[in-house]
């Protein structure tokens, strides 16, 4: 009998308007902004595939067609590269469409992360699934979604990626309360959305990687919309806690937050410094700027 990997599918909510990057994102999806030589979204998909996922579901909105085009074949471009003798680049482009099977679902209104996840329900057939928020690009020896899958294989239940933040930063994240049950692993007992430092139950923040039970969809349908009419994933997770275990893992890796202009710039420089072909160029630019100052 074939043994199936516990993680076969991953959902990417990419319907947001990217207003923090306007006017650049007026016609270009934020997820398609480049990080060195590939768009932000590519890094998340690569992580999902490296974690065992073969089916990638994008929850999209208007003006997101370029995401579909990116993960599709471009036969004309491949033929042009072949005629020019650039066979390595041709093959690299062709492999993008072969990374996984891609599906697209529309989110007609921006009603929050929880609503975006709910839009993807028909694609998951009662199976556990990954959820990646592509703003977070994570450098790690082992893909973070794969780290969550290991916890799930050992303990079952849903698993959320955690990062320890300062007390001052707790108001920017969903924060967990929980009991240690292994190295870097917590059995979550409560979640608080963006608490003030004085109200935060811990410094363990939920970041953009989840391995979720299909039971989450029922709770997303049941939770009441919050501020701005948005359906919050955190509210559904809190309800899920009463039915089945939810764990948190302090993941191993370095997160690059590409959700703001400053974060995207830092991520670009960081990746350039990790690239042997670009590192010296970046350092030379910095040295020259320091001399000019």
Residue frames as qw, qx, qy, qz and C-alpha x, y, z in Angstrom:
[[0.000, 0.888, 0.460, 0.000, 0.00, 0.00, 0.00],
 [0.380, 0.541, -0.033, 0.750, 1.33, 3.46, -0.91],
 [0.405, -0.580, -0.425, 0.564, 2.20, 5.62, 2.10],
 [0.201, 0.821, 0.265, 0.464, 1.03, 9.16, 1.45],
 [0.321, 0.113, -0.310, 0.888, 2.96, 12.12, 2.75],
 [0.082, -0.620, -0.663, 0.411, 0.74, 13.96, 5.27],
 [0.089, 0.721, 0.041, -0.686, 1.08, 17.18, 3.32],
 [0.542, 0.311, 0.657, 0.421, -0.04, 17.08, -0.31],
 [0.183, 0.759, 0.419, 0.463, -1.56, 20.51, -0.91],
 [0.345, -0.345, -0.248, 0.837, -0.82, 24.13, -0.06],
 [0.130, 0.863, 0.470, 0.133, -2.93, 27.26, -0.25],
 [0.388, -0.065, -0.002, 0.920, -1.60, 30.74, -1.05],
 [0.090, 0.859, 0.467, -0.191, -3.86, 33.75, -0.37],
 [0.423, -0.100, 0.262, 0.862, -2.73, 36.35, -2.94],
 [0.123, 0.732, 0.588, 0.323, -5.83, 38.48, -3.49],
 [0.301, -0.736, -0.234, 0.559, -4.61, 41.50, -1.48],
 [0.387, 0.902, 0.170, 0.093, -4.26, 44.88, -3.16],
 [0.736, 0.016, -0.032, 0.676, -0.69, 45.59, -2.03],
 [0.027, 0.958, 0.206, 0.198, -1.46, 49.19, -1.11],
 [0.553, -0.737, 0.158, 0.356, 1.80, 49.61, 0.83],
 [0.562, -0.157, 0.500, 0.640, 3.69, 49.40, -2.47],
 [0.389, 0.820, 0.407, 0.106, 1.57, 51.79, -4.54],
 [0.675, 0.471, -0.039, -0.567, 1.96, 53.02, -7.22],
 [0.053, 0.410, -0.876, -0.250, 4.19, 50.04, -8.18],
 [0.181, 0.142, 0.968, -0.097, 1.37, 47.59, -7.40],
 [0.480, 0.372, 0.084, -0.790, -1.33, 49.45, -9.32],
 [0.797, 0.371, -0.265, -0.396, -1.05, 46.86, -12.10],
 [0.523, 0.345, -0.764, 0.153, 1.62, 44.47, -10.75],
 [0.801, -0.512, -0.283, -0.128, 0.68, 42.08, -7.93],
 [0.328, -0.813, 0.447, -0.178, 2.80, 42.60, -4.82],
 [0.874, -0.215, 0.435, 0.036, 3.61, 38.90, -4.94],
 [0.804, 0.483, 0.172, 0.301, 5.27, 39.44, -8.34],
 [0.026, -0.955, 0.295, -0.036, 7.72, 42.07, -7.13],
 [0.801, 0.361, -0.431, 0.203, 11.24, 40.74, -7.76],
 [0.618, -0.709, 0.336, 0.052, 13.62, 39.45, -5.13],
 [0.359, -0.445, 0.678, 0.461, 16.88, 39.27, -7.08],
 [0.153, 0.219, -0.720, -0.640, 15.96, 37.13, -10.13],
 [0.242, -0.343, -0.879, -0.226, 12.54, 35.72, -9.22],
 [0.362, -0.564, -0.132, -0.730, 9.28, 37.09, -7.81],
 [0.333, -0.376, 0.609, -0.614, 8.39, 36.92, -4.12],
 [0.865, -0.016, 0.123, -0.485, 5.72, 34.26, -4.74],
 [0.743, 0.388, -0.545, -0.016, 8.27, 31.86, -6.26],
 [0.102, 0.419, -0.767, 0.474, 10.07, 31.43, -2.93],
 [0.593, -0.119, 0.500, -0.619, 6.90, 30.32, -1.13],
 [0.896, 0.262, -0.120, -0.339, 5.91, 27.88, -3.86],
 [0.535, 0.479, -0.672, 0.179, 9.41, 26.43, -3.85],
 [0.200, -0.326, 0.735, -0.560, 9.12, 25.90, -0.09],
 [0.784, 0.045, 0.277, -0.553, 5.76, 24.16, -0.43],
 [0.843, 0.384, -0.344, -0.155, 7.05, 21.85, -3.16],
 [0.337, 0.467, -0.740, 0.347, 10.19, 21.05, -1.15],
 [0.387, -0.219, 0.646, -0.620, 7.89, 20.14, 1.76],
 [0.254, 0.105, 0.961, 0.014, 6.06, 17.51, -0.28],
 [0.456, 0.573, 0.375, -0.569, 3.18, 19.48, -1.81],
 [0.340, 0.102, 0.731, 0.583, 2.20, 18.64, -5.37],
 [0.047, 0.722, 0.595, 0.350, -0.97, 20.75, -5.55],
 [0.216, -0.189, -0.191, 0.939, -0.76, 24.53, -5.17],
 [0.029, 0.754, 0.632, 0.176, -3.96, 26.56, -4.86],
 [0.195, 0.032, -0.071, 0.978, -3.87, 30.33, -5.26],
 [0.025, 0.776, 0.602, -0.186, -6.75, 32.42, -3.94],
 [0.343, 0.078, 0.244, 0.904, -6.55, 35.40, -6.27],
 [0.178, 0.744, 0.405, -0.501, -8.39, 38.60, -7.08],
 [0.523, 0.837, 0.150, 0.060, -8.55, 41.08, -9.90],
 [0.215, 0.899, -0.373, 0.080, -5.25, 42.20, -11.48],
 [0.596, -0.510, 0.620, -0.001, -3.53, 38.95, -10.46],
 [0.893, 0.431, 0.015, -0.131, -3.36, 37.38, -13.92],
 [0.356, 0.738, -0.563, 0.106, 0.43, 37.70, -14.03],
 [0.483, -0.408, 0.734, -0.249, 0.71, 35.11, -11.24],
 [0.866, 0.252, 0.395, -0.171, -1.14, 32.61, -13.43],
 [0.646, 0.735, -0.207, -0.001, 1.04, 33.51, -16.40],
 [0.063, -0.736, 0.660, -0.136, 4.24, 33.11, -14.37],
 [0.521, -0.233, 0.805, -0.162, 3.44, 29.51, -13.40],
 [0.817, 0.473, 0.277, -0.179, 2.31, 28.63, -16.93],
 [0.702, 0.041, 0.423, 0.572, 4.45, 27.72, -19.93],
 [0.220, 0.840, -0.091, -0.487, 5.73, 30.49, -22.19],
 [0.842, 0.200, 0.426, 0.264, 6.43, 28.50, -25.33],
 [0.457, 0.856, 0.038, 0.237, 7.27, 31.55, -27.43],
 [0.202, -0.887, 0.400, -0.106, 9.91, 32.71, -24.95],
 [0.773, -0.312, 0.542, 0.110, 11.32, 29.21, -24.59],
 [0.782, 0.478, 0.307, 0.257, 11.61, 28.90, -28.37],
 [0.222, 0.943, -0.148, 0.198, 13.35, 32.27, -28.56],
 [0.457, -0.727, 0.511, -0.026, 15.88, 31.22, -25.92],
 [0.857, 0.009, 0.487, 0.168, 16.46, 27.95, -27.77],
 [0.633, 0.719, 0.129, 0.257, 17.17, 29.78, -31.02],
 [0.015, 0.922, -0.311, 0.229, 19.64, 31.97, -29.16],
 [0.668, 0.259, -0.636, 0.287, 21.37, 28.93, -27.70],
 [0.211, -0.430, 0.527, -0.702, 20.39, 29.81, -24.12],
 [0.645, -0.148, -0.711, -0.238, 19.32, 26.27, -23.35],
 [0.336, -0.128, -0.732, 0.579, 20.00, 26.42, -19.61],
 [0.204, 0.120, 0.257, -0.937, 17.74, 29.44, -19.17],
 [0.571, -0.033, -0.494, -0.655, 15.10, 27.83, -21.42],
 [0.575, -0.164, -0.800, 0.054, 15.04, 24.73, -19.24],
 [0.147, -0.123, -0.588, 0.786, 14.91, 26.81, -16.05],
 [0.395, 0.055, -0.008, -0.917, 11.83, 28.65, -17.29],
 [0.633, -0.060, -0.640, -0.432, 10.15, 25.41, -18.41],
 [0.414, -0.104, -0.830, 0.359, 10.66, 23.89, -14.95],
 [0.190, -0.045, 0.353, -0.915, 8.59, 26.65, -13.30],
 [0.683, -0.022, -0.185, -0.706, 5.36, 25.27, -14.75],
 [0.755, 0.032, -0.652, -0.058, 6.43, 21.74, -13.76],
 [0.003, -0.360, 0.668, -0.651, 7.01, 22.52, -10.08],
 [0.257, 0.204, 0.808, -0.489, 3.48, 21.43, -9.14],
 [0.023, 0.544, 0.734, 0.405, -0.12, 21.32, -10.29],
 [0.036, -0.100, -0.213, 0.971, -1.58, 24.82, -10.03],
 [0.065, -0.644, -0.733, -0.207, -5.20, 25.83, -9.44],
 [0.066, 0.119, -0.092, 0.986, -6.78, 29.27, -9.02],
 [0.163, -0.664, -0.727, 0.060, -9.82, 30.38, -7.02],
 [0.076, 0.548, 0.091, 0.828, -11.20, 33.93, -6.97],
 [0.223, -0.499, -0.592, 0.592, -11.86, 35.90, -3.80],
 [0.165, 0.707, 0.479, 0.494, -14.44, 38.40, -4.99],
 [0.229, -0.905, -0.019, -0.357, -14.17, 40.70, -1.97],
 [0.403, 0.393, -0.611, 0.557, -11.26, 41.48, 0.39],
 [0.670, -0.585, -0.123, -0.440, -12.91, 40.08, 3.52],
 [0.488, -0.686, 0.504, -0.194, -9.81, 39.02, 5.43],
 [0.101, 0.443, -0.888, -0.069, -7.39, 36.11, 5.63],
 [0.440, 0.073, 0.833, -0.328, -10.01, 33.78, 7.07],
 [0.662, 0.562, 0.212, -0.448, -12.32, 34.45, 4.15],
 [0.387, 0.651, -0.589, -0.283, -9.48, 33.86, 1.68],
 [0.128, -0.246, 0.956, -0.092, -8.78, 30.47, 3.25],
 [0.555, 0.310, 0.642, -0.429, -12.49, 29.62, 3.14],
 [0.573, 0.626, -0.189, -0.494, -12.56, 30.41, -0.60],
 [0.272, 0.495, -0.808, -0.167, -10.10, 27.57, -1.13],
 [0.621, -0.153, 0.653, -0.406, -12.22, 24.94, 0.65],
 [0.884, 0.337, 0.074, -0.316, -13.47, 23.10, -2.49],
 [0.562, 0.638, -0.526, 0.015, -9.88, 22.22, -3.42],
 [0.061, -0.559, 0.751, -0.347, -8.89, 20.30, -0.30],
 [0.763, -0.016, -0.585, -0.276, -11.14, 17.23, -0.08],
 [0.792, -0.576, -0.017, -0.202, -11.07, 16.85, 3.71],
 [0.849, 0.082, -0.230, 0.468, -7.27, 16.62, 3.89],
 [0.452, -0.728, -0.008, 0.516, -4.73, 18.47, 5.98],
 [0.558, 0.699, 0.170, 0.413, -3.17, 21.27, 3.97],
 [0.505, -0.211, -0.100, 0.831, -0.43, 23.87, 4.13],
 [0.102, 0.950, 0.285, 0.072, -1.04, 27.61, 4.19],
 [0.592, -0.113, 0.038, 0.797, 1.76, 29.98, 3.22],
 [0.085, 0.957, 0.180, -0.212, 1.57, 33.77, 3.41],
 [0.783, 0.385, 0.080, 0.481, 4.07, 34.72, 0.70],
 [0.023, -0.948, 0.144, -0.283, 5.06, 38.06, 2.30],
 [0.590, -0.652, 0.476, -0.010, 7.27, 35.98, 4.60],
 [0.766, 0.479, -0.424, 0.063, 10.26, 34.57, 2.74],
 [0.704, -0.627, 0.322, -0.085, 12.18, 32.25, 5.06],
 [0.470, 0.591, -0.652, 0.069, 15.77, 31.12, 4.66],
 [0.731, -0.409, 0.471, -0.277, 16.25, 27.70, 6.25],
 [0.045, -0.368, 0.908, 0.194, 18.14, 24.44, 5.78],
 [0.077, 0.314, 0.945, 0.051, 14.85, 22.56, 6.02],
 [0.185, -0.409, -0.373, -0.812, 11.71, 24.19, 4.60],
 [0.247, -0.138, 0.533, -0.797, 9.53, 25.52, 7.40],
 [0.777, 0.002, -0.105, -0.620, 6.38, 23.86, 6.08],
 [0.747, 0.156, -0.646, 0.035, 8.31, 20.58, 6.17],
 [0.127, 0.206, -0.705, 0.666, 9.23, 21.28, 9.81],
 [0.561, -0.071, 0.260, -0.783, 5.54, 21.67, 10.61],
 [0.827, 0.115, -0.414, -0.364, 4.78, 18.42, 8.78],
 [0.475, 0.204, -0.789, 0.332, 7.26, 16.58, 11.03],
 [0.214, -0.099, 0.590, -0.772, 5.44, 17.82, 14.14],
 [0.731, 0.072, -0.044, -0.677, 2.12, 16.76, 12.62],
 [0.729, 0.187, -0.651, -0.104, 3.47, 13.28, 11.83],
 [0.303, 0.144, -0.783, 0.523, 4.60, 12.92, 15.44],
 [0.089, 0.166, 0.625, -0.758, 1.71, 14.52, 17.34],
 [0.114, 0.592, 0.768, 0.216, -1.15, 14.98, 14.86],
 [0.060, -0.822, -0.379, 0.420, -3.34, 18.06, 14.80],
 [0.379, 0.880, 0.077, 0.275, -2.78, 21.44, 13.20],
 [0.685, -0.326, -0.031, 0.650, 0.62, 23.10, 13.53],
 [0.167, 0.978, 0.091, 0.087, 1.48, 26.82, 13.41],
 [0.664, 0.271, -0.199, 0.668, 4.92, 28.33, 12.90],
 [0.404, -0.888, -0.187, 0.114, 6.05, 30.52, 15.80],
 [0.527, 0.452, -0.206, 0.689, 8.71, 33.17, 16.24],
 [0.466, -0.615, -0.402, 0.493, 9.77, 34.78, 19.51],
 [0.218, 0.707, 0.150, 0.656, 9.33, 38.55, 19.30],
 [0.174, 0.097, -0.457, 0.867, 9.91, 41.39, 21.72],
 [0.025, 0.551, 0.711, -0.436, 7.09, 42.49, 24.03],
 [0.134, 0.527, -0.030, -0.838, 6.87, 45.74, 22.07],
 [0.220, 0.200, -0.697, -0.653, 6.15, 43.78, 18.86],
 [0.179, 0.230, 0.942, -0.168, 3.32, 41.63, 20.21],
 [0.370, 0.584, 0.343, -0.636, 0.73, 44.15, 19.01],
 [0.327, 0.513, -0.509, -0.609, 1.68, 43.30, 15.40],
 [0.321, 0.166, -0.911, -0.198, 0.97, 39.56, 15.57],
 [0.837, -0.345, -0.225, -0.359, -1.32, 36.82, 16.74],
 [0.004, -0.536, 0.743, -0.401, 0.21, 35.60, 20.01],
 [0.744, -0.169, -0.621, -0.180, -0.19, 32.13, 21.50],
 [0.476, -0.531, 0.541, -0.444, -0.58, 30.83, 25.00],
 [0.892, 0.136, -0.392, -0.181, 0.52, 27.23, 25.44],
 [0.744, -0.543, 0.387, -0.041, 2.33, 24.47, 27.25],
 [0.168, 0.616, -0.740, -0.213, 5.71, 23.06, 26.16],
 [0.926, -0.002, 0.302, -0.226, 5.47, 19.48, 24.88],
 [0.876, 0.203, 0.198, 0.390, 8.83, 19.00, 23.16],
 [0.462, -0.318, 0.158, 0.813, 11.84, 20.91, 21.96],
 [0.027, 0.140, -0.284, -0.948, 10.45, 24.15, 20.54],
 [0.298, -0.334, -0.752, -0.484, 6.93, 22.68, 20.43],
 [0.220, 0.015, 0.505, -0.835, 3.88, 23.96, 22.34],
 [0.036, -0.504, -0.853, -0.131, 0.36, 22.62, 22.78],
 [0.049, -0.254, -0.060, -0.964, -1.60, 25.82, 22.19],
 [0.091, -0.466, -0.805, 0.357, -4.34, 26.66, 24.69],
 [0.141, 0.861, 0.362, -0.328, -5.30, 30.14, 23.48],
 [0.479, 0.266, 0.306, 0.779, -4.59, 32.71, 20.77],
 [0.042, -0.814, -0.295, 0.498, -4.84, 36.47, 21.07],
 [0.546, 0.611, 0.312, 0.481, -4.87, 38.71, 18.01],
 [0.314, 0.574, -0.060, 0.754, -2.44, 41.66, 18.24],
 [0.541, -0.739, -0.377, 0.142, -2.44, 42.14, 22.02],
 [0.002, 0.913, -0.266, 0.309, -0.79, 45.13, 23.65],
 [0.423, 0.407, -0.720, 0.370, 2.47, 44.26, 25.47],
 [0.287, -0.271, 0.620, -0.678, 0.70, 44.32, 28.82],
 [0.803, 0.071, 0.226, -0.546, -2.03, 41.92, 27.61],
 [0.644, 0.427, -0.607, -0.187, 0.11, 39.45, 25.63],
 [0.913, -0.356, 0.116, -0.160, 0.16, 35.93, 27.15],
 [0.817, -0.208, 0.313, 0.438, 3.64, 35.25, 25.72],
 [0.044, 0.724, -0.362, -0.585, 6.18, 36.51, 23.17],
 [0.397, 0.003, 0.852, 0.341, 5.48, 33.63, 20.76],
 [0.415, 0.509, -0.037, -0.753, 4.04, 35.12, 17.56],
 [0.733, 0.343, 0.584, 0.054, 2.31, 33.25, 14.74],
 [0.033, 0.555, -0.439, -0.706, 4.01, 33.88, 11.40],
 [0.621, 0.415, -0.159, -0.645, 2.97, 33.01, 7.88],
 [0.383, 0.219, -0.879, -0.181, 3.23, 29.21, 7.86],
 [0.660, -0.124, 0.439, -0.597, 0.41, 26.86, 8.89],
 [0.243, 0.012, -0.938, -0.245, -0.47, 23.20, 8.58],
 [0.459, -0.047, 0.270, -0.845, -4.21, 23.08, 9.06],
 [0.284, 0.219, 0.924, -0.133, -6.92, 20.52, 9.70],
 [0.082, -0.328, -0.630, -0.699, -9.82, 20.57, 7.22],
 [0.259, -0.655, -0.679, 0.209, -12.04, 21.16, 10.27],
 [0.201, -0.322, -0.087, 0.921, -10.92, 24.79, 10.09],
 [0.078, -0.221, -0.538, -0.810, -13.38, 25.41, 7.24],
 [0.354, -0.616, -0.693, -0.117, -16.42, 24.72, 9.41],
 [0.384, -0.609, -0.337, 0.607, -15.19, 27.20, 11.98],
 [0.168, -0.117, 0.259, 0.944, -14.47, 29.81, 9.31],
 [0.198, -0.439, -0.643, -0.596, -18.07, 29.52, 8.17],
 [0.462, -0.650, -0.600, 0.064, -19.28, 29.94, 11.75],
 [0.413, -0.340, -0.258, 0.804, -17.14, 32.77, 13.15],
 [0.132, 0.916, 0.347, -0.150, -18.56, 36.25, 13.18],
 [0.527, 0.589, 0.035, 0.612, -16.89, 38.89, 11.06],
 [0.494, -0.523, -0.273, 0.639, -14.77, 41.32, 13.02],
 [0.033, -0.737, 0.022, 0.675, -13.58, 44.86, 12.36],
 [0.173, 0.482, -0.509, -0.692, -14.09, 45.97, 8.77],
 [0.861, 0.229, 0.024, -0.454, -16.32, 42.97, 8.12],
 [0.417, 0.522, -0.743, -0.045, -13.27, 40.69, 7.91],
 [0.956, -0.237, -0.102, -0.140, -13.26, 37.02, 8.88],
 [0.101, -0.772, 0.611, -0.142, -10.22, 36.36, 11.06],
 [0.744, 0.186, -0.641, 0.020, -8.33, 33.09, 10.80],
 [0.111, 0.275, -0.721, 0.626, -7.24, 33.51, 14.44],
 [0.598, -0.117, 0.292, -0.737, -10.89, 33.40, 15.58],
 [0.893, 0.131, -0.293, -0.316, -11.45, 30.13, 13.73],
 [0.548, 0.310, -0.707, 0.323, -8.27, 28.65, 15.16],
 [0.210, -0.269, 0.597, -0.726, -9.39, 29.58, 18.67],
 [0.805, -0.009, 0.101, -0.584, -12.64, 27.70, 18.06],
 [0.795, 0.291, -0.529, -0.067, -10.72, 24.73, 16.65],
 [0.103, 0.436, -0.747, 0.491, -8.77, 24.44, 19.92],
 [0.610, -0.169, 0.453, -0.629, -11.91, 23.18, 21.65],
 [0.919, 0.215, -0.006, -0.332, -12.21, 20.23, 19.27],
 [0.944, 0.176, -0.054, 0.275, -8.73, 19.02, 18.42],
 [0.612, -0.551, 0.077, 0.562, -5.08, 19.74, 19.24],
 [0.435, 0.869, -0.024, 0.237, -3.27, 22.70, 17.75],
 [0.769, -0.367, 0.023, 0.523, 0.49, 22.92, 18.17],
 [0.200, 0.967, -0.155, -0.028, 3.03, 25.66, 17.67],
 [0.883, -0.014, 0.065, 0.465, 6.63, 25.18, 16.54],
 [0.146, -0.875, 0.244, 0.391, 9.48, 27.63, 16.97],
 [0.851, 0.510, 0.062, 0.104, 10.73, 27.15, 13.43],
 [0.623, -0.429, 0.315, 0.574, 14.39, 27.03, 12.49],
 [0.501, 0.506, 0.407, 0.571, 15.27, 29.69, 9.94],
 [0.176, -0.331, -0.073, 0.924, 15.53, 33.40, 9.20],
 [0.288, 0.727, 0.623, -0.023, 12.41, 35.29, 8.15],
 [0.186, -0.045, 0.241, 0.952, 12.52, 38.09, 5.60],
 [0.224, 0.655, 0.603, -0.397, 9.35, 40.19, 5.87],
 [0.237, 0.102, 0.506, 0.823, 8.53, 41.45, 2.37],
 [0.006, 0.713, 0.701, 0.011, 5.20, 43.00, 3.34],
 [0.060, -0.939, -0.106, 0.322, 6.55, 46.57, 3.52],
 [0.537, 0.809, -0.179, 0.159, 8.89, 48.61, 1.36],
 [0.180, -0.767, 0.585, -0.192, 11.55, 48.62, 4.06],
 [0.776, -0.206, 0.587, -0.103, 11.21, 44.88, 4.63],
 [0.840, 0.510, 0.174, 0.056, 11.36, 44.17, 0.89],
 [0.308, 0.859, -0.369, 0.173, 14.51, 46.30, 0.58],
 [0.433, -0.595, 0.655, -0.173, 16.17, 44.48, 3.52],
 [0.879, 0.081, 0.466, -0.067, 15.20, 41.13, 1.99],
 [0.701, 0.706, -0.055, 0.083, 16.70, 42.11, -1.37],
 [0.075, 0.812, -0.540, 0.209, 19.99, 43.16, 0.22],
 [0.653, -0.393, 0.618, -0.192, 20.09, 40.04, 2.42],
 [0.902, 0.276, 0.332, 0.004, 19.59, 37.70, -0.53],
 [0.525, 0.807, -0.229, 0.143, 22.14, 39.61, -2.57],
 [0.195, -0.733, 0.617, -0.209, 24.68, 39.17, 0.22],
 [0.777, -0.146, 0.601, -0.116, 23.97, 35.42, 0.16],
 [0.817, 0.560, 0.135, 0.024, 24.63, 35.31, -3.60],
 [0.695, -0.328, 0.267, 0.581, 28.35, 34.79, -4.42],
 [0.452, 0.423, 0.410, 0.669, 27.95, 36.68, -7.70],
 [0.070, -0.832, -0.270, -0.479, 26.32, 39.72, -6.09],
 [0.647, -0.643, -0.270, 0.308, 27.87, 39.91, -2.64],
 [0.537, -0.201, 0.066, 0.816, 30.98, 41.89, -3.55],
 [0.099, 0.490, 0.391, 0.773, 28.96, 44.28, -5.72],
 [0.428, -0.792, -0.381, -0.211, 26.64, 45.10, -2.82],
 [0.662, -0.556, -0.127, 0.486, 29.55, 45.57, -0.43],
 [0.445, 0.105, 0.214, 0.863, 31.31, 47.84, -2.93],
 [0.104, -0.684, -0.395, -0.604, 28.20, 50.01, -3.23],
 [0.574, -0.766, -0.284, 0.059, 27.97, 50.30, 0.56],
 [0.652, -0.319, 0.007, 0.688, 31.66, 51.20, 0.89],
 [0.282, 0.337, 0.297, 0.848, 31.37, 53.88, -1.78],
 [0.288, -0.771, -0.375, -0.426, 28.30, 55.38, -0.12],
 [0.658, -0.654, -0.200, 0.315, 30.10, 55.44, 3.22],
 [0.545, -0.077, 0.128, 0.825, 33.03, 57.24, 1.62],
 [0.065, 0.552, 0.376, 0.741, 30.71, 59.79, 0.00],
 [0.463, -0.806, -0.350, -0.118, 29.15, 60.50, 3.38]]
